[in-house]
């Protein structure tokens, strides 16, 4: 019997239930996948709280890696025994499980050099990092970025990748311990946002100019400081709202702060095209397999510990990537 984490109402971590489930045989375009590891992402909490509404009851999680156990009619690109990883949104919801049926389309075959645990820790974060650095802005060597949550899963990958591109990385953190982690993974400078004025410090570090791009996954509490950290005609990239949604504002604000640009991208729109997804995944896997980017799995949980994992994530107790080990 397979097991899965499900929720029947929105709310805090306590709404998550670990229970036995029937999986069945794959239908057209599906495979049955036996997970070896499942990713824990902050976006998971958005489903649980109802920020991302879904019909209830529902499964939890959108990222995992494992072995194909059966393929349904019409699936020609995968075979039993293939090692795969995936990330997505509604089409992959339900990853917190030992086994599941999943559409074949989002699945990515793993190269031999990438283990399932590593894949579950990096597919969403890594592909997010890939499109942020390779699609959002035409970076040139010497450009500077401000990276919020620099010691988080996406932050550590972005920092390492940014250094491969010759960028200057300024990262925000909440403690000296996290600052050490961020610096060890490529941050040139760290700012403790709990005791330093972020925008003022960025100006000091950039000789008053500001950064080319801000990657802001925090949202409400960092929005204004992020805008104030940008150089003239710089780009603000809103990639998350960990502190809450950004309040409505008059777009004239962007003009008064230096003719700034703002975008709110979503991973789904950068991996919707199979060729583009393959290109981004290939570049990511290549860097990881060669050791140029290291994936730090700093927290491991059993599926039964899903509620505690969510508590740790929301309390900012985690660094790097977190996975459920099956």
C-alpha positions, 0 to 999 in steps of 0.5 A: 500500500502506498502512502501520501500526505493530503489535506482536507482543509486549508490552514497551518501545518496541522492540516496535513495528514499522512495516510494510506492511498490506492495508486492503481494503474497509469491511464493514457499519458501517465506513468506510475512512479515510485519516489525515492525523494520528494522536494520541500518548497516554500510554494508548498505552504501556499497550497496548504494555506489557500494562497494557491487555491485548489479543490479539496481534498488535495495532495501536497508537493509539486516536485519529486524524483524516482523510478518509473514502475509502469507506463500508460497508453501513449507514453513512448518516451519513457520506459519501466526502470527509467530514473526521472525527476519533475516539477510543475504546478497543478499538473504535478500536485501530489508529490508528497507520496511514496508512489503516484500516478503522474503525467509523463509530459513533465518528467525529465530523464536523469543523467547517471551522474545525478542521484534522485535525492539531488534531483528532488532537491534541485529540479524546481530550484535549479530550473528557477535559477536557470531561467532567472539567470539565462532568460530574464536579463541579458547579464554581462560580466561585472553586472551586480545583483541583489539576492534576497534569501541568499542562504535558501535553496534557490539562493545558493544555486543562483549565487554559484551560477552567478559567479560562473557568469562573472556577476557580483552577488550581494545577498541578504540573510537573517543571521551570521550563520546564514551569511557564512553559508551564503559567502561559501557559495559565491556571495561577494557581500552579505547584508543582515536585513535584521540589523542593516538598512539594505538599500543603504548598504547596497549603495555603499557596496556599489559606489552609489550606483545600485545593482542591475537586478534584484531577485526578491522572493520575500515580497511585502517586507522587502519590496521598497528596499529592493526598488531603492537598491536598483540602478537607474533603469534596473530590473526588479524580479518578484519571484515569491512572497514569503512575507506576504503579497506586495500591496497595490502601488501606483506604477508612477513609483517606478518612474520616480525611482529611476525608470525601473522595470518590474516583472513577476515571472513564473517557472511554468512559463519558462518550461512550457516549451519542451525544447526550452525546458530541455535546454535549461535542464541540460545546462543545470544538470551539466553544471551539477554533474561537473561540480561547478554547482553544488546542491546543499541538502541540509534538511532531510525528513520522512513523509510522516514529518511533513507538518514539522517540515512546514513549521521549520520552513516557515520559521526560517530554520532551514538553509539550502534545500530540504527533501523528504527521503522515501 
